[in-house]
Amino acid sequence: MAERIADIEIPDSSLAREATELVRDVAAELLFDHSRRVYLFGALRGRGRGVAYDPELLYVGAMFHDLGLADRHLESRQRFEIDGADEARAFLRSHGVSEQDAKVVWTAIALHTTPEIPWHMEPEVALVTAGVEVDVLGIGYDEVPAAAREAIVAAHPRPDFKQRILAAFTQGIEHRPATTFGNVKADVLEHFVPEFVRGDFVDVIKNSPWPE
């Protein structure tokens, strides 16, 4: 029987079960619980807005969205979002999922730290971001009924989550500071890595090789 949390069914296909086990095996409990909450909050915001979505694709997108922060990517020099997106796409391809569906999940993960744009794309792209917004930033918090929030946090607790997720972000990206140029993760390094120097878009333009 499929698991239900806050009246949202957790997909119970073999693909979803394998995604669950993979993330449980390679990511810290912090990221596993966060990813499950992202699915649930995203699904609830989708329901509240009347957005139809594919639960399996949304689930894989949510579960893999922060996998680029896991220890297996600590040598990577590309954006952590792309690491997670690439891993999700490879996982879906290995299970015979269509290229189009794999691309939707890739995009959902790659754009989950890019405000506003995901809401104008496929439902699964929008709702991965919607779940991240609630769990990390509190955006859309009041769209989720209090009873649903309580049920989700009871199933997937968030002790000291604010500080712990900031620490996970820092650990996952401090070795690749250039990847934060032009995105929200530059704020994380500016707060927690003393030697970090934020890139400046205006300086890049002014100092480009073009004479004018």
C-alpha positions as CSV (number, residue, x, y, z in Angstrom):
1,M,0.0,0.0,0.0
2,A,1.4,3.4,-1.0
3,E,2.5,5.7,1.8
4,R,0.5,8.9,2.3
5,I,1.7,12.0,4.1
6,A,-0.6,15.1,4.5
7,D,-3.0,13.4,2.0
8,I,-0.3,13.3,-0.6
9,E,0.6,9.8,-2.0
10,I,4.3,9.0,-2.3
11,P,4.8,7.3,-5.6
12,D,5.3,3.5,-5.2
13,S,6.6,2.5,-8.6
14,S,9.8,0.5,-8.8
15,L,11.5,3.7,-10.2
16,A,10.3,5.8,-7.3
17,R,11.4,3.1,-4.8
18,E,14.9,2.9,-6.4
19,A,15.1,6.7,-6.4
20,T,14.3,6.7,-2.7
21,E,16.9,4.1,-1.9
22,L,19.6,5.7,-4.0
23,V,19.2,9.1,-2.2
24,R,18.9,7.5,1.2
25,D,22.2,5.6,0.5
26,V,24.3,8.5,-0.8
27,A,22.9,11.6,0.9
28,A,22.9,12.7,4.5
29,E,19.7,12.3,6.4
30,L,19.3,16.1,6.4
31,L,19.1,16.1,2.6
32,F,16.9,13.0,2.4
33,D,14.3,14.5,4.7
34,H,14.5,17.9,3.0
35,S,14.0,16.3,-0.4
36,R,11.0,14.4,0.7
37,R,9.5,17.6,2.2
38,V,10.2,19.3,-1.1
39,Y,8.1,16.7,-2.9
40,L,5.2,17.0,-0.5
41,F,5.2,20.8,-0.3
42,G,5.5,21.1,-4.0
43,A,2.6,18.6,-4.5
44,L,0.5,20.5,-2.0
45,R,1.1,23.9,-3.7
46,G,0.3,22.3,-7.0
47,R,-2.9,20.9,-5.7
48,G,-3.8,24.3,-4.2
49,R,-3.2,26.1,-7.5
50,G,-5.0,23.4,-9.6
51,V,-1.7,22.4,-11.3
52,A,-1.8,18.9,-12.8
53,Y,1.6,17.1,-12.6
54,D,3.2,13.7,-13.0
55,P,3.8,12.5,-9.4
56,E,6.7,10.2,-10.4
57,L,8.6,12.9,-12.3
58,L,8.0,15.4,-9.5
59,Y,9.2,12.9,-7.0
60,V,12.4,12.1,-8.8
61,G,13.1,15.8,-9.3
62,A,12.5,16.5,-5.7
63,M,14.6,13.6,-4.4
64,F,17.6,14.4,-6.7
65,H,17.4,18.2,-6.5
66,D,20.2,18.6,-3.9
67,L,22.2,15.4,-4.7
68,G,24.9,17.6,-6.1
69,L,25.7,18.6,-2.5
70,A,26.4,15.0,-1.5
71,D,29.9,13.8,-0.8
72,R,30.1,12.0,-4.2
73,H,30.3,15.4,-5.9
74,L,32.8,17.1,-3.7
75,E,35.4,17.0,-6.5
76,S,33.0,18.6,-9.0
77,R,33.7,22.0,-10.5
78,Q,30.3,22.6,-12.1
79,R,27.2,24.0,-10.4
80,F,25.8,21.6,-7.8
81,E,22.4,21.9,-9.4
82,I,23.8,20.5,-12.7
83,D,25.4,17.6,-10.8
84,G,22.1,16.6,-9.4
85,A,20.3,17.2,-12.7
86,D,22.8,15.1,-14.6
87,E,22.5,12.2,-12.1
88,A,18.7,12.3,-12.3
89,R,18.7,12.2,-16.1
90,A,21.1,9.3,-16.1
91,F,19.0,7.5,-13.6
92,L,15.8,8.0,-15.6
93,R,17.4,7.0,-18.8
94,S,18.6,3.8,-17.2
95,H,15.0,3.0,-16.4
96,G,13.7,3.6,-19.9
97,V,12.1,7.0,-19.2
98,S,11.6,9.1,-22.4
99,E,14.2,11.8,-23.2
100,Q,11.5,14.4,-23.0
101,D,10.5,13.4,-19.4
102,A,14.2,13.1,-18.4
103,K,14.7,16.6,-19.8
104,V,11.8,18.0,-17.7
105,V,13.4,16.5,-14.5
106,W,16.8,17.8,-15.5
107,T,15.4,21.3,-16.0
108,A,13.5,21.1,-12.7
109,I,16.7,20.4,-10.8
110,A,19.0,22.7,-12.8
111,L,16.6,25.7,-12.2
112,H,15.5,25.1,-8.6
113,T,17.7,28.0,-7.3
114,T,16.6,30.4,-10.1
115,P,13.6,32.5,-8.9
116,E,10.4,32.9,-11.0
117,I,11.4,31.3,-14.3
118,P,10.4,27.7,-13.2
119,W,6.8,28.9,-12.6
120,H,6.5,29.6,-16.4
121,M,7.6,26.1,-17.4
122,E,6.3,22.5,-17.1
123,P,4.4,21.7,-13.9
124,E,7.1,19.5,-12.5
125,V,9.7,22.2,-13.1
126,A,7.5,24.7,-11.3
127,L,6.7,22.4,-8.4
128,V,10.2,21.3,-7.5
129,T,11.0,25.0,-7.0
130,A,7.6,25.5,-5.2
131,G,8.7,22.8,-2.7
132,V,12.1,24.3,-2.2
133,E,10.6,27.7,-1.7
134,V,8.5,26.5,1.2
135,D,11.1,24.4,2.9
136,V,14.1,26.6,2.6
137,L,12.8,30.1,2.3
138,G,9.3,30.0,3.7
139,I,7.9,31.3,0.4
140,G,4.4,29.9,0.0
141,Y,4.3,28.8,3.7
142,D,0.7,29.9,4.1
143,E,-0.4,28.1,1.0
144,V,0.2,24.9,2.9
145,P,-2.4,24.3,5.6
146,A,-1.0,24.1,9.1
147,A,-2.2,20.6,9.6
148,A,-0.4,19.5,6.5
149,R,2.8,21.2,7.5
150,E,2.7,19.5,10.9
151,A,2.1,16.1,9.3
152,I,5.0,16.5,6.9
153,V,7.4,17.7,9.6
154,A,6.3,14.8,11.9
155,A,7.2,12.4,9.1
156,H,10.4,14.2,8.1
157,P,11.7,16.3,10.9
158,R,13.7,19.5,10.5
159,P,15.7,19.9,13.7
160,D,17.9,23.1,13.5
161,F,17.2,22.9,9.7
162,K,18.1,26.5,8.9
163,Q,21.7,26.3,10.2
164,R,22.2,22.7,9.0
165,I,21.1,23.4,5.5
166,L,23.3,26.5,5.3
167,A,26.2,24.3,6.5
168,A,25.4,21.7,3.8
169,F,25.3,24.4,1.1
170,T,28.6,25.8,2.2
171,Q,30.3,22.4,2.3
172,G,28.9,21.5,-1.1
173,I,30.0,24.6,-2.9
174,E,32.9,26.2,-1.1
175,H,35.4,24.2,-3.3
176,R,33.8,25.7,-6.5
177,P,33.1,29.3,-5.7
178,A,33.1,30.4,-9.3
179,T,29.9,28.5,-9.8
180,T,28.0,30.9,-7.5
181,F,28.5,33.9,-9.9
182,G,25.1,35.4,-10.7
183,N,23.1,33.1,-8.4
184,V,21.8,32.9,-4.8
185,K,24.6,30.7,-3.5
186,A,27.0,33.5,-3.6
187,D,25.2,34.8,-0.5
188,V,26.0,31.6,1.3
189,L,29.8,31.8,0.7
190,E,29.8,35.5,1.5
191,H,28.4,34.7,4.9
192,F,30.4,31.6,5.8
193,V,33.7,31.6,3.8
194,P,35.8,34.6,4.9
195,E,38.1,34.6,1.9
196,F,35.3,34.4,-0.7
197,V,35.2,37.3,-3.2
198,R,31.9,37.8,-4.9
199,G,32.0,38.1,-8.7
200,D,30.7,41.4,-10.1
201,F,28.8,41.3,-13.3
202,V,29.5,45.0,-14.0
203,D,33.3,44.4,-13.6
204,V,33.1,41.4,-15.9
205,I,31.6,43.6,-18.6
206,K,34.0,46.5,-18.1
207,N,37.0,44.2,-18.1
208,S,36.1,42.1,-21.0
209,P,38.5,41.9,-24.0
210,W,36.2,44.1,-26.1
211,P,37.6,47.6,-26.6
212,E,34.1,49.1,-26.5
